[in-house]
Every structure is written in structure tokens, then in C-alpha cells.
Amino acid sequence: MRAEQLTPPVAYHGEGPVWSARWGELRWVDMLAGDVLSLGTDGSIRRTRVGSIAAALRPRQRGGAVIAIERGFALQSADGRLTRLPELWSDPNIRMNEGGCDPEGRFYSGSMAYDQTPGAATLYRLDPDGTTSIMLEGVTVSNGIEWSPDGSRVYYADTHTYRVDVFDYDMVHGFIDRRPFVDFTADGLRPDGLTVDADGGVWVALANGGAVRRYDRAGRLDEVIEVPARKVTACTIGGPEMDTLFITTSREGLDPGEDPLAGSLFRTIVGPIGVPVREFAG
């Protein structure tokens, strides 16, 4: 199956697509530009600047969004007002990256060093009361994170490891029994963002791989979506019927004219297998 181009190359480093019935639209980030992009029902694209970095976002139950910005988190109200929470670190060499919400409505986002220094990054959790916790340390490029439909598992990619790992998930004790889910080392592929469908299938965007792959709950490959841009960054299932796989791409590091569709948003119909996005409870 091959994805079709939905927008022109509108992002330098597109990431983190999220479809929300509360918003009634798809949103994603142009991460290194610090912008949140919104796709209108008429195909128009709206940009909202949130800072020097817009790393990831999820809808809030009270309206608006929770957003991972360069060194921490920000809360956007339903009317668009942005409140930045206290910075979690001061080192200018480290920034936030991907994120997602757990079944209890807590928002997770992990960091990375701009130069991808091994072990310099951390996975953080933002609770609805505004407190933060460290969930994982010694990470290099914290990337896709998503829970199984029943909330019993969490899938996580530290891109530097060439793996997607899976944990058992417990509301109180958090991530338990980390083990490899899919190992891309032999293929030399780097997992980026990911999403999980209603059947428990895990869709993984492959950075520099020009594709999204779906793996079943046992970690077996069962579908490949080819993308006509090499730097595939993230994916999500959404739309009114929850049947569309939206795929973001990047043109970071490319020469002018190289990979001409890079930075576009792509889509393909995969069937009504999406699940509503988990919202931030704060």
C-alpha cells in the first residue's frame, strides 16, 4: 500500500500528528519551527507559534491542549491562551521530543540532546495537578510512546537503540518488565513515532525508511505503507470514521531540491480501526 500526499511540504520537521473529535481536526507540529499546525476541513492549514520548539501535543479534557515545548510543558486553554509551566532543566543543549497520554490522563514527553549525545535524555510525566516525575533516565532519543487499547501495555521507542520496546503498565507502579517488541538493528532502520490501533496493532514510522510498518500484538510484521518521502517521522489514525492513517515527514538536513515531497503530510485509508486519542486530564 502507498500513502498519498495530503498537503504540500508545509513543515520543516513535521511530527506528532493527533486527531481529536474535541478539536474536530488533525493537528501536528513543525517541531523545530515551534509551531502547531492545524488542518481544516477545507484543507486549509493554520499555524500557531508556541515557542522555539513544539515537540508534541495532546487535547485537554477541559479544552485546548497540553504541549511539550523546548524545556518542559505548556497548557493551552480552549480560547488559545498559552501558559508555560516552569522549565524542567536549564541545559540549552537538550530539548523535548515526542509524547503521549496514559489511560489516567497524564502526559508523557521525553527529551533528546540536539547532538543526540547517548544517554543524555529523560522521559518525563506531567500530572493533571502540574507536578512532574522522571519515568526513565539514560535515554538518547526519546520518541514514540503509546498504550495498548486496554491500557495493559505501553510501547516506547528510543530511536538510538533501533528498537521499539514494550512494558507492562500499572497505574501505580508505572512501566514494568521492559523487553524488545521489534528490533530493527539487522535492517538498520530507526523507529520514530508510533501509534496503536483498536486491534492492538502497532504502527511504526521509520526515520529515513520511507515507510510505516504495522506489527501485530506478537510483534509480527503484517503491513507496510510506503511513503513517497524518506524521512517519515510519526503517524496516527483519525478522521471522523477513525479510518485514516495520517503520516508526517521531515526535510531536516536535506539539500534544496532533495526529496521534494519531504515535509508534506500524507494519508492512507486503513479501515475503521482507530481509537479515540487519550486526553490530558489537567
VEXKOLBA-652256 format. One record per residue: residue number from 1; residue in one letter; chain; x, y, z of N, C-alpha, C in turn. Coordinates in pm, whole numbers, padded with zeros to 5 digits. Layout:
<atoms>
> NUM, A, A, X, Y, Z, X, Y, Z, X, Y, Z $
...
</atoms>
This chain:
<atoms>
> 1, M, A, 00085, -00119, 00000, 00000, 00000, 00000, 00089, 00125, 00000 $
> 2, R, A, 00042, 00230, -00067, 00121, 00352, -00077, 00039, 00470, -00028 $
> 3, A, A, 00098, 00554, 00054, 00030, 00672, 00105, 00023, 00780, -00002 $
> 4, E, A, -00083, 00862, 00005, -00098, 00974, -00087, -00067, 01105, -00016 $
> 5, Q, A, -00016, 01200, -00093, 00017, 01331, -00039, -00110, 01408, -00010 $
> 6, L, A, -00121, 01462, 00112, -00239, 01537, 00153, -00216, 01687, 00151 $
> 7, T, A, -00094, 01731, 00184, -00061, 01874, 00183, 00070, 01895, 00107 $
> 8, P, A, 00098, 02018, 00068, 00232, 02048, 00017, 00335, 02031, 00129 $
> 9, P, A, 00464, 02049, 00098, 00567, 02043, 00203, 00559, 02165, 00295 $
> 10, V, A, 00472, 02158, 00394, 00443, 02274, 00479, 00526, 02277, 00606 $
> 11, A, A, 00598, 02170, 00638, 00675, 02163, 00762, 00821, 02137, 00732 $
> 12, Y, A, 00908, 02198, 00810, 01050, 02165, 00803, 01074, 02031, 00873 $
> 13, H, A, 01016, 02016, 00991, 01029, 01890, 01064, 00893, 01855, 01123 $
> 14, G, A, 00805, 01800, 01037, 00672, 01761, 01081, 00680, 01643, 01176 $
> 15, E, A, 00598, 01644, 01279, 00599, 01539, 01382, 00463, 01534, 01451 $
> 16, G, A, 00441, 01424, 01526, 00336, 01414, 01626, 00194, 01442, 01583 $
> 17, P, A, 00142, 01381, 01474, 00003, 01407, 01437, -00095, 01352, 01540 $
> 18, V, A, -00202, 01429, 01564, -00306, 01390, 01660, -00441, 01432, 01602 $
> 19, W, A, -00533, 01336, 01591, -00670, 01371, 01550, -00759, 01364, 01673 $
> 20, S, A, -00836, 01470, 01695, -00923, 01476, 01813, -01063, 01518, 01773 $
> 21, A, A, -01162, 01440, 01816, -01301, 01479, 01794, -01332, 01609, 01868 $
> 22, R, A, -01267, 01633, 01980, -01288, 01758, 02055, -01246, 01878, 01970 $
> 23, W, A, -01132, 01864, 01901, -01088, 01970, 01812, -01163, 01969, 01679 $
> 24, G, A, -01207, 01850, 01637, -01270, 01835, 01507, -01172, 01846, 01392 $
> 25, E, A, -01046, 01817, 01417, -00944, 01832, 01314, -00817, 01758, 01354 $
> 26, L, A, -00726, 01749, 01258, -00593, 01696, 01282, -00500, 01811, 01317 $
> 27, R, A, -00414, 01788, 01416, -00307, 01882, 01447, -00175, 01806, 01452 $
> 28, W, A, -00069, 01875, 01416, 00065, 01818, 01426, 00161, 01933, 01450 $
> 29, V, A, 00289, 01903, 01466, 00384, 02008, 01497, 00488, 02021, 01386 $
> 30, D, A, 00530, 02145, 01363, 00652, 02173, 01289, 00755, 02199, 01398 $
> 31, M, A, 00816, 02091, 01444, 00883, 02089, 01573, 00990, 02197, 01588 $
> 32, L, A, 01082, 02204, 01496, 01196, 02294, 01511, 01160, 02438, 01477 $
> 33, A, A, 01041, 02460, 01420, 00991, 02596, 01398, 00912, 02646, 01517 $
> 34, G, A, 00875, 02556, 01609, 00798, 02595, 01727, 00651, 02618, 01699 $
> 35, D, A, 00598, 02556, 01594, 00459, 02580, 01554, 00374, 02455, 01566 $
> 36, V, A, 00247, 02475, 01603, 00144, 02373, 01593, 00067, 02400, 01464 $
> 37, L, A, 00051, 02297, 01381, -00024, 02309, 01256, -00160, 02242, 01273 $
> 38, S, A, -00262, 02304, 01216, -00398, 02252, 01221, -00452, 02240, 01080 $
> 39, L, A, -00511, 02125, 01048, -00566, 02100, 00915, -00718, 02119, 00919 $
> 40, G, A, -00766, 02224, 00853, -00909, 02250, 00849, -00982, 02152, 00761 $
> 41, T, A, -01113, 02143, 00777, -01194, 02051, 00698, -01193, 02089, 00550 $
> 42, D, A, -01158, 02216, 00520, -01150, 02262, 00381, -01009, 02246, 00324 $
> 43, G, A, -00919, 02185, 00402, -00783, 02166, 00356, -00689, 02279, 00391 $
> 44, S, A, -00740, 02385, 00451, -00655, 02497, 00490, -00568, 02457, 00610 $
> 45, I, A, -00455, 02525, 00623, -00360, 02496, 00730, -00338, 02622, 00813 $
> 46, R, A, -00354, 02608, 00941, -00334, 02719, 01035, -00211, 02691, 01119 $
> 47, R, A, -00129, 02793, 01142, -00009, 02781, 01224, -00028, 02861, 01353 $
> 48, T, A, 00013, 02798, 01465, 00012, 02866, 01594, 00149, 02849, 01657 $
> 49, R, A, 00219, 02959, 01680, 00352, 02951, 01739, 00340, 02935, 01890 $
> 50, V, A, 00415, 02840, 01946, 00410, 02816, 02090, 00545, 02833, 02157 $
> 51, G, A, 00652, 02857, 02080, 00784, 02873, 02139, 00891, 02838, 02038 $
> 52, S, A, 01013, 02820, 02084, 01121, 02785, 01993, 01111, 02641, 01947 $
> 53, I, A, 01047, 02556, 02028, 01024, 02415, 01996, 00879, 02380, 02028 $
> 54, A, A, 00813, 02311, 01937, 00682, 02250, 01963, 00701, 02100, 01942 $
> 55, A, A, 00716, 02025, 02050, 00761, 01887, 02039, 00647, 01787, 02025 $
> 56, A, A, 00539, 01806, 02097, 00428, 01710, 02096, 00308, 01777, 02161 $
> 57, L, A, 00188, 01725, 02133, 00070, 01781, 02197, -00040, 01675, 02206 $
> 58, R, A, -00130, 01698, 02300, -00250, 01616, 02316, -00363, 01709, 02360 $
> 59, P, A, -00490, 01672, 02328, -00603, 01753, 02373, -00619, 01746, 02524 $
> 60, R, A, -00674, 01854, 02581, -00708, 01857, 02724, -00857, 01832, 02741 $
> 61, Q, A, -00893, 01765, 02850, -01033, 01736, 02875, -01116, 01863, 02894 $
> 62, R, A, -01053, 01971, 02939, -01124, 02097, 02960, -01117, 02188, 02837 $
> 63, G, A, -01064, 02134, 02726, -01048, 02212, 02605, -00906, 02263, 02589 $
> 64, G, A, -00866, 02288, 02466, -00729, 02330, 02442, -00636, 02212, 02429 $
> 65, A, A, -00511, 02229, 02474, -00411, 02126, 02453, -00303, 02135, 02559 $
> 66, V, A, -00236, 02024, 02582, -00111, 02022, 02657, -00001, 02005, 02552 $
> 67, I, A, 00107, 02082, 02567, 00211, 02086, 02464, 00347, 02071, 02530 $
> 68, A, A, 00430, 01984, 02474, 00570, 01977, 02515, 00647, 02081, 02436 $
> 69, I, A, 00714, 02171, 02507, 00793, 02275, 02443, 00942, 02247, 02471 $
> 70, E, A, 01030, 02342, 02444, 01172, 02308, 02443, 01220, 02244, 02573 $
> 71, R, A, 01192, 02304, 02688, 01246, 02253, 02814, 01138, 02222, 02916 $
> 72, G, A, 01022, 02182, 02867, 00915, 02147, 02962, 00780, 02142, 02894 $
> 73, F, A, 00679, 02195, 02964, 00541, 02181, 02919, 00470, 02316, 02919 $
> 74, A, A, 00365, 02324, 02837, 00277, 02440, 02835, 00133, 02392, 02824 $
> 75, L, A, 00042, 02471, 02879, -00100, 02442, 02874, -00168, 02548, 02790 $
> 76, Q, A, -00243, 02502, 02691, -00320, 02592, 02607, -00466, 02581, 02644 $
> 77, S, A, -00531, 02694, 02672, -00672, 02692, 02708, -00758, 02681, 02582 $
> 78, A, A, -00888, 02662, 02603, -00978, 02644, 02490, -00981, 02767, 02400 $
> 79, D, A, -00954, 02886, 02456, -00953, 03007, 02375, -00815, 03039, 02316 $
> 80, G, A, -00719, 02947, 02335, -00589, 02963, 02272, -00482, 03025, 02359 $
> 81, R, A, -00515, 03072, 02479, -00414, 03131, 02568, -00315, 03024, 02613 $
> 82, L, A, -00187, 03060, 02615, -00081, 02965, 02646, -00017, 02999, 02780 $
> 83, T, A, -00009, 02899, 02867, 00057, 02914, 02996, 00175, 02819, 03001 $
> 84, R, A, 00295, 02875, 03010, 00415, 02791, 03017, 00443, 02752, 03162 $
> 85, L, A, 00463, 02623, 03185, 00497, 02574, 03318, 00646, 02592, 03342 $
> 86, P, A, 00692, 02585, 03468, 00835, 02604, 03496, 00923, 02507, 03417 $
> 87, E, A, 01038, 02557, 03370, 01130, 02473, 03295, 01181, 02358, 03381 $
> 88, L, A, 01200, 02242, 03317, 01246, 02123, 03389, 01398, 02113, 03393 $
> 89, W, A, 01466, 02184, 03307, 01612, 02187, 03307, 01657, 02318, 03242 $
> 90, S, A, 01784, 02350, 03258, 01838, 02475, 03204, 01939, 02453, 03092 $
> 91, D, A, 01980, 02330, 03070, 02082, 02299, 02969, 02029, 02332, 02830 $
> 92, P, A, 02088, 02427, 02757, 02037, 02465, 02624, 02066, 02361, 02517 $
> 93, N, A, 02139, 02256, 02550, 02175, 02154, 02453, 02073, 02040, 02446 $
> 94, I, A, 01968, 02048, 02529, 01868, 01941, 02536, 01730, 02000, 02512 $
> 95, R, A, 01647, 01927, 02437, 01510, 01971, 02410, 01414, 01855, 02424 $
> 96, M, A, 01286, 01889, 02437, 01182, 01787, 02437, 01163, 01729, 02298 $
> 97, N, A, 01105, 01608, 02295, 01074, 01542, 02169, 00931, 01487, 02176 $
> 98, E, A, 00906, 01365, 02140, 00771, 01309, 02128, 00701, 01291, 02264 $
> 99, G, A, 00568, 01261, 02259, 00493, 01241, 02382, 00358, 01177, 02359 $
> 100, G, A, 00287, 01149, 02469, 00154, 01090, 02463, 00093, 01079, 02602 $
> 101, C, A, -00036, 01046, 02609, -00108, 01038, 02736, -00136, 00893, 02775 $
> 102, D, A, -00130, 00866, 02906, -00162, 00732, 02957, -00312, 00722, 02985 $
> 103, P, A, -00360, 00603, 03023, -00504, 00586, 03046, -00561, 00672, 03158 $
> 104, E, A, -00475, 00722, 03247, -00521, 00808, 03356, -00519, 00956, 03319 $
> 105, G, A, -00483, 00986, 03196, -00482, 01124, 03152, -00359, 01202, 03192 $
> 106, R, A, -00248, 01134, 03214, -00121, 01201, 03244, -00038, 01207, 03116 $
> 107, F, A, 00032, 01317, 03096, 00104, 01342, 02971, 00252, 01311, 02988 $
> 108, Y, A, 00306, 01231, 02896, 00447, 01193, 02898, 00517, 01257, 02778 $
> 109, S, A, 00636, 01307, 02800, 00718, 01351, 02689, 00864, 01331, 02726 $
> 110, G, A, 00943, 01288, 02627, 01083, 01260, 02652, 01172, 01357, 02576 $
> 111, S, A, 01293, 01370, 02623, 01386, 01467, 02567, 01489, 01401, 02478 $
> 112, M, A, 01578, 01484, 02424, 01694, 01439, 02347, 01793, 01554, 02342 $
> 113, A, A, 01921, 01523, 02333, 02021, 01627, 02309, 02015, 01666, 02162 $
> 114, Y, A, 02037, 01794, 02135, 02036, 01838, 01995, 02137, 01759, 01913 $
> 115, D, A, 02251, 01724, 01973, 02351, 01646, 01901, 02338, 01495, 01925 $
> 116, Q, A, 02227, 01454, 01990, 02196, 01314, 02018, 02305, 01246, 02102 $
> 117, T, A, 02359, 01317, 02199, 02455, 01258, 02293, 02392, 01136, 02359 $
> 118, P, A, 02457, 01020, 02354, 02399, 00900, 02414, 02374, 00916, 02564 $
> 119, G, A, 02255, 00875, 02606, 02221, 00873, 02748, 02189, 01006, 02811 $
> 120, A, A, 02180, 01113, 02731, 02162, 01247, 02788, 02015, 01283, 02812 $
> 121, A, A, 01923, 01197, 02771, 01782, 01232, 02771, 01704, 01160, 02880 $
> 122, T, A, 01580, 01207, 02899, 01494, 01161, 03008, 01349, 01158, 02960 $
> 123, L, A, 01271, 01063, 03011, 01127, 01061, 02986, 01057, 01116, 03111 $
> 124, Y, A, 00975, 01220, 03090, 00905, 01287, 03200, 00754, 01259, 03193 $
> 125, R, A, 00690, 01274, 03310, 00543, 01266, 03316, 00489, 01392, 03381 $
> 126, L, A, 00390, 01451, 03318, 00318, 01566, 03373, 00183, 01520, 03424 $
> 127, D, A, 00159, 01538, 03553, 00031, 01501, 03613, -00070, 01616, 03601 $
> 128, P, A, -00200, 01586, 03613, -00301, 01691, 03600, -00286, 01805, 03700 $
> 129, D, A, -00224, 01779, 03815, -00206, 01887, 03913, -00082, 01972, 03886 $
> 130, G, A, -00012, 01943, 03776, 00103, 02023, 03738, 00236, 01971, 03786 $
> 131, T, A, 00235, 01866, 03868, 00362, 01810, 03915, 00423, 01723, 03805 $
> 132, T, A, 00555, 01710, 03808, 00626, 01629, 03709, 00708, 01521, 03778 $
> 133, S, A, 00727, 01411, 03707, 00806, 01299, 03757, 00897, 01250, 03646 $
> 134, I, A, 01011, 01194, 03685, 01101, 01129, 03590, 01063, 00982, 03582 $
> 135, M, A, 01039, 00933, 03461, 00996, 00795, 03442, 01109, 00705, 03391 $
> 136, L, A, 01194, 00758, 03303, 01309, 00683, 03251, 01426, 00779, 03238 $
> 137, E, A, 01545, 00730, 03269, 01667, 00809, 03250, 01763, 00733, 03159 $
> 138, G, A, 01869, 00801, 03115, 01968, 00737, 03030, 01920, 00711, 02889 $
> 139, V, A, 01819, 00785, 02846, 01764, 00773, 02712, 01848, 00858, 02617 $
> 140, T, A, 01847, 00824, 02488, 01921, 00905, 02390, 01826, 00988, 02303 $
> 141, V, A, 01733, 00926, 02233, 01633, 00998, 02154, 01496, 00943, 02192 $
> 142, S, A, 01432, 01006, 02290, 01301, 00960, 02335, 01200, 00989, 02224 $
> 143, N, A, 01132, 00884, 02180, 01045, 00903, 02065, 00906, 00847, 02093 $
> 144, G, A, 00847, 00774, 01995, 00708, 00734, 02007, 00675, 00662, 02136 $
> 145, I, A, 00558, 00696, 02192, 00508, 00629, 02313, 00356, 00620, 02302 $
> 146, E, A, 00303, 00500, 02322, 00158, 00481, 02315, 00119, 00355, 02391 $
> 147, W, A, -00005, 00355, 02443, -00057, 00244, 02522, -00147, 00155, 02439 $
> 148, S, A, -00156, 00029, 02478, -00248, -00064, 02414, -00392, -00021, 02444 $
> 149, P, A, -00490, -00068, 02365, -00628, -00025, 02387, -00679, -00052, 02528 $
> 150, D, A, -00637, -00164, 02590, -00684, -00195, 02725, -00594, -00133, 02833 $
> 151, G, A, -00490, -00061, 02793, -00403, 00007, 02889, -00306, -00083, 02961 $
> 152, S, A, -00296, -00210, 02923, -00209, -00302, 02997, -00064, -00299, 02951 $
> 153, R, A, -00040, -00242, 02834, 00094, -00236, 02777, 00124, -00093, 02733 $
> 154, V, A, 00253, -00060, 02732, 00297, 00067, 02673, 00415, 00037, 02580 $
> 155, Y, A, 00409, 00094, 02462, 00513, 00077, 02360, 00597, 00204, 02354 $
> 156, Y, A, 00727, 00188, 02340, 00818, 00303, 02353, 00939, 00284, 02263 $
> 157, A, A, 00977, 00390, 02192, 01094, 00386, 02106, 01198, 00487, 02153 $
> 158, D, A, 01315, 00437, 02189, 01435, 00521, 02199, 01507, 00495, 02067 $
> 159, T, A, 01497, 00590, 01975, 01541, 00567, 01837, 01684, 00516, 01829 $
> 160, H, A, 01769, 00562, 01919, 01911, 00526, 01919, 01931, 00375, 01936 $
> 161, T, A, 01836, 00306, 01998, 01851, 00162, 02023, 01811, 00077, 01903 $
> 162, Y, A, 01751, 00138, 01801, 01698, 00064, 01685, 01589, -00035, 01726 $
> 163, R, A, 01516, -00005, 01834, 01412, -00096, 01883, 01287, -00017, 01922 $
> 164, V, A, 01174, -00086, 01913, 01055, -00049, 01988, 01045, -00148, 02102 $
> 165, D, A, 01038, -00097, 02225, 01025, -00183, 02341, 00881, -00182, 02392 $
> 166, V, A, 00846, -00282, 02469, 00715, -00288, 02531, 00734, -00311, 02681 $
> 167, F, A, 00650, -00245, 02758, 00644, -00263, 02903, 00504, -00311, 02940 $
> 168, D, A, 00493, -00384, 03049, 00364, -00396, 03115, 00340, -00265, 03187 $
> 169, Y, A, 00212, -00224, 03192, 00180, -00093, 03252, 00088, -00110, 03371 $
> 170, D, A, 00125, -00044, 03479, 00046, -00044, 03602, 00026, 00101, 03644 $
> 171, M, A, -00097, 00136, 03680, -00130, 00275, 03714, -00044, 00328, 03827 $
> 172, V, A, -00014, 00245, 03926, 00061, 00289, 04042, 00211, 00277, 04020 $
> 173, H, A, 00255, 00161, 03971, 00398, 00135, 03960, 00458, 00175, 03825 $
> 174, G, A, 00373, 00212, 03729, 00424, 00261, 03603, 00469, 00153, 03509 $
> 175, F, A, 00589, 00169, 03451, 00641, 00079, 03349, 00712, -00039, 03414 $
> 176, I, A, 00672, -00161, 03375, 00725, -00282, 03437, 00773, -00378, 03327 $
> 177, D, A, 00883, -00446, 03351, 00931, -00554, 03266, 00954, -00509, 03121 $
> 178, R, A, 01050, -00420, 03102, 01085, -00375, 02968, 01148, -00488, 02887 $
> 179, R, A, 01102, -00506, 02763, 01162, -00606, 02675, 01143, -00560, 02531 $
> 180, P, A, 01226, -00609, 02437, 01212, -00570, 02297, 01079, -00618, 02239 $
> 181, F, A, 01016, -00531, 02163, 00895, -00568, 02089, 00930, -00593, 01943 $
> 182, V, A, 00998, -00497, 01880, 01051, -00515, 01744, 01192, -00458, 01742 $
> 183, D, A, 01285, -00536, 01688, 01425, -00494, 01677, 01459, -00471, 01529 $
> 184, F, A, 01497, -00347, 01497, 01527, -00310, 01358, 01677, -00311, 01328 $
> 185, T, A, 01759, -00358, 01421, 01904, -00348, 01406, 01952, -00412, 01277 $
> 186, A, A, 01904, -00531, 01246, 01951, -00603, 01127, 01920, -00528, 00999 $
> 187, D, A, 01810, -00452, 00998, 01771, -00376, 00879, 01832, -00236, 00878 $
> 188, G, A, 01892, -00196, 00991, 01949, -00062, 01000, 01844, 00048, 01001 $
> 189, L, A, 01722, 00016, 01043, 01611, 00111, 01044, 01594, 00174, 01182 $
> 190, R, A, 01554, 00301, 01183, 01541, 00376, 01308, 01394, 00407, 01336 $
> 191, P, A, 01334, 00346, 01437, 01194, 00373, 01468, 01176, 00514, 01524 $
> 192, D, A, 01071, 00579, 01478, 01042, 00716, 01521, 00908, 00716, 01595 $
> 193, G, A, 00812, 00796, 01554, 00682, 00798, 01620, 00604, 00671, 01594 $
> 194, L, A, 00504, 00645, 01679, 00422, 00525, 01662, 00281, 00548, 01714 $
> 195, T, A, 00190, 00462, 01673, 00054, 00465, 01723, 00003, 00322, 01734 $
> 196, V, A, -00104, 00302, 01811, -00161, 00170, 01834, -00307, 00172, 01794 $
> 197, D, A, -00352, 00071, 01720, -00490, 00069, 01673, -00580, -00013, 01765 $
> 198, A, A, -00709, -00020, 01731, -00807, -00086, 01816, -00785, -00236, 01828 $
> 199, D, A, -00714, -00295, 01734, -00683, -00438, 01739, -00552, -00467, 01810 $
> 200, G, A, -00489, -00364, 01863, -00361, -00382, 01931, -00242, -00380, 01838 $
> 201, G, A, -00263, -00350, 01710, -00152, -00339, 01617, -00074, -00211, 01640 $
> 202, V, A, 00058, -00220, 01622, 00147, -00107, 01646, 00202, -00060, 01511 $
> 203, W, A, 00174, 00066, 01478, 00219, 00128, 01354, 00342, 00213, 01385 $
> 204, V, A, 00453, 00184, 01317, 00581, 00248, 01348, 00632, 00325, 01227 $
> 205, A, A, 00657, 00455, 01245, 00719, 00536, 01141, 00868, 00511, 01140 $
> 206, L, A, 00925, 00498, 01021, 01066, 00464, 01008, 01144, 00585, 00956 $
> 207, A, A, 01221, 00647, 01045, 01303, 00761, 01006, 01403, 00718, 00899 $
> 208, N, A, 01407, 00792, 00790, 01493, 00761, 00675, 01455, 00630, 00607 $
> 209, G, A, 01340, 00574, 00644, 01299, 00446, 00587, 01190, 00453, 00484 $
> 210, G, A, 01127, 00572, 00466, 01025, 00588, 00364, 00904, 00500, 00381 $
> 211, A, A, 00868, 00467, 00505, 00757, 00375, 00526, 00704, 00383, 00669 $
> 212, V, A, 00582, 00333, 00685, 00524, 00300, 00815, 00497, 00151, 00813 $
> 213, R, A, 00536, 00081, 00918, 00510, -00062, 00929, 00414, -00089, 01043 $
> 214, R, A, 00323, -00186, 01019, 00232, -00231, 01125, 00276, -00368, 01175 $
> 215, Y, A, 00282, -00383, 01307, 00315, -00510, 01371, 00197, -00551, 01459 $
> 216, D, A, 00166, -00680, 01457, 00057, -00727, 01542, 00104, -00735, 01687 $
> 217, R, A, 00014, -00775, 01776, 00044, -00774, 01919, 00164, -00863, 01953 $
> 218, A, A, 00190, -00964, 01870, 00303, -01054, 01894, 00433, -01002, 01833 $
> 219, G, A, 00427, -00884, 01769, 00547, -00828, 01709, 00577, -00877, 01569 $
> 220, R, A, 00477, -00936, 01503, 00496, -00987, 01367, 00455, -00880, 01266 $
> 221, L, A, 00539, -00859, 01165, 00509, -00762, 01060, 00392, -00811, 00977 $
> 222, D, A, 00289, -00724, 00957, 00178, -00769, 00874, 00130, -00663, 00774 $
> 223, E, A, 00191, -00544, 00773, 00154, -00446, 00672, 00264, -00341, 00660 $
> 224, V, A, 00285, -00294, 00537, 00382, -00188, 00510, 00313, -00081, 00427 $
> 225, I, A, 00320, 00044, 00473, 00270, 00158, 00399, 00391, 00234, 00344 $
> 226, E, A, 00405, 00237, 00213, 00515, 00311, 00152, 00479, 00459, 00147 $
> 227, V, A, 00577, 00542, 00177, 00557, 00687, 00180, 00655, 00750, 00081 $
> 228, P, A, 00607, 00837, -00010, 00696, 00896, -00110, 00780, 01012, -00057 $
> 229, A, A, 00831, 00996, 00062, 00927, 01087, 00124, 01006, 01002, 00221 $
> 230, R, A, 01136, 01021, 00227, 01221, 00928, 00302, 01212, 00946, 00453 $
> 231, K, A, 01209, 01071, 00499, 01217, 01098, 00642, 01078, 01093, 00706 $
> 232, V, A, 01031, 00974, 00733, 00898, 00953, 00793, 00913, 00963, 00945 $
> 233, T, A, 00832, 01048, 01006, 00855, 01081, 01147, 00751, 01027, 01244 $
> 234, A, A, 00624, 01023, 01205, 00520, 00982, 01301, 00391, 00952, 01226 $
> 235, C, A, 00296, 00890, 01297, 00169, 00855, 01236, 00061, 00848, 01343 $
> 236, T, A, -00063, 00861, 01299, -00178, 00842, 01388, -00298, 00802, 01303 $
> 237, I, A, -00395, 00737, 01364, -00519, 00702, 01296, -00627, 00797, 01344 $
> 238, G, A, -00699, 00858, 01249, -00802, 00955, 01287, -00902, 00975, 01177 $
> 239, G, A, -00964, 01092, 01178, -01074, 01124, 01089, -01206, 01088, 01153 $
> 240, P, A, -01318, 01143, 01102, -01450, 01117, 01162, -01484, 00969, 01175 $
> 241, E, A, -01435, 00887, 01081, -01463, 00743, 01086, -01348, 00664, 01149 $
> 242, M, A, -01245, 00732, 01196, -01126, 00667, 01255, -01069, 00561, 01162 $
> 243, D, A, -01059, 00600, 01034, -01016, 00503, 00933, -00896, 00550, 00851 $
> 244, T, A, -00839, 00666, 00887, -00732, 00725, 00806, -00602, 00729, 00884 $
> 245, L, A, -00497, 00675, 00823, -00364, 00685, 00881, -00300, 00812, 00827 $
> 246, F, A, -00273, 00907, 00918, -00205, 01031, 00882, -00056, 01014, 00915 $
> 247, I, A, 00029, 01062, 00825, 00173, 01039, 00835, 00247, 01171, 00816 $
> 248, T, A, 00336, 01204, 00910, 00416, 01325, 00898, 00556, 01292, 00848 $
> 249, T, A, 00618, 01392, 00785, 00752, 01375, 00732, 00835, 01500, 00758 $
> 250, S, A, 00965, 01487, 00735, 01060, 01594, 00766, 01153, 01619, 00648 $
> 251, R, A, 01200, 01744, 00638, 01306, 01774, 00543, 01431, 01827, 00614 $
> 252, E, A, 01438, 01801, 00745, 01556, 01841, 00821, 01681, 01775, 00761 $
> 253, G, A, 01783, 01855, 00738, 01910, 01804, 00689, 01918, 01775, 00541 $
> 254, L, A, 01810, 01803, 00468, 01810, 01777, 00324, 01860, 01898, 00247 $
> 255, D, A, 01922, 01873, 00135, 01965, 01981, 00046, 01845, 02032, -00034 $
> 256, P, A, 01850, 02158, -00079, 01742, 02210, -00163, 01717, 02119, -00284 $
> 257, G, A, 01591, 02087, -00307, 01555, 02001, -00419, 01563, 01853, -00391 $
> 258, E, A, 01627, 01814, -00282, 01637, 01673, -00246, 01508, 01626, -00182 $
> 259, D, A, 01459, 01511, -00220, 01338, 01452, -00163, 01225, 01556, -00165 $
> 260, P, A, 01175, 01594, -00282, 01088, 01712, -00295, 00957, 01708, -00217 $
> 261, L, A, 00906, 01592, -00180, 00781, 01586, -00104, 00803, 01585, 00048 $
> 262, A, A, 00930, 01586, 00090, 00960, 01587, 00233, 00900, 01710, 00299 $
> 263, G, A, 00843, 01690, 00419, 00774, 01797, 00490, 00625, 01801, 00465 $
> 264, S, A, 00577, 01714, 00373, 00434, 01704, 00346, 00367, 01614, 00450 $
> 265, L, A, 00235, 01628, 00458, 00151, 01535, 00534, 00091, 01436, 00436 $
> 266, F, A, 00091, 01308, 00472, 00039, 01203, 00386, -00075, 01129, 00459 $
> 267, R, A, -00150, 01052, 00381, -00259, 00973, 00440, -00284, 00848, 00357 $
> 268, T, A, -00346, 00750, 00421, -00398, 00633, 00352, -00512, 00576, 00435 $
> 269, I, A, -00607, 00514, 00370, -00722, 00456, 00440, -00684, 00316, 00487 $
> 270, V, A, -00700, 00291, 00615, -00663, 00161, 00671, -00782, 00089, 00734 $
> 271, G, A, -00898, 00150, 00728, -01017, 00088, 00786, -01051, 00151, 00920 $
> 272, P, A, -01174, 00134, 00966, -01216, 00196, 01093, -01157, 00122, 01213 $
> 273, I, A, -01027, 00143, 01238, -00960, 00071, 01346, -00892, 00166, 01445 $
> 274, G, A, -00914, 00294, 01429, -00854, 00388, 01523, -00928, 00390, 01655 $
> 275, V, A, -00862, 00440, 01758, -00922, 00457, 01889, -00914, 00605, 01925 $
> 276, P, A, -01009, 00658, 02000, -01002, 00799, 02038, -00873, 00829, 02112 $
> 277, V, A, -00814, 00944, 02082, -00690, 00982, 02146, -00713, 01003, 02296 $
> 278, R, A, -00620, 00959, 02377, -00628, 00983, 02521, -00597, 01129, 02548 $
> 279, E, A, -00678, 01190, 02634, -00667, 01333, 02662, -00597, 01359, 02795 $
> 280, F, A, -00537, 01474, 02806, -00475, 01517, 02929, -00583, 01562, 03026 $
> 281, A, A, -00579, 01514, 03149, -00683, 01540, 03246, -00665, 01673, 03319 $
> 282, G, A, -00557, 01746, 03293, -00532, 01872, 03362, -00594, 01991, 03293 $
</atoms>
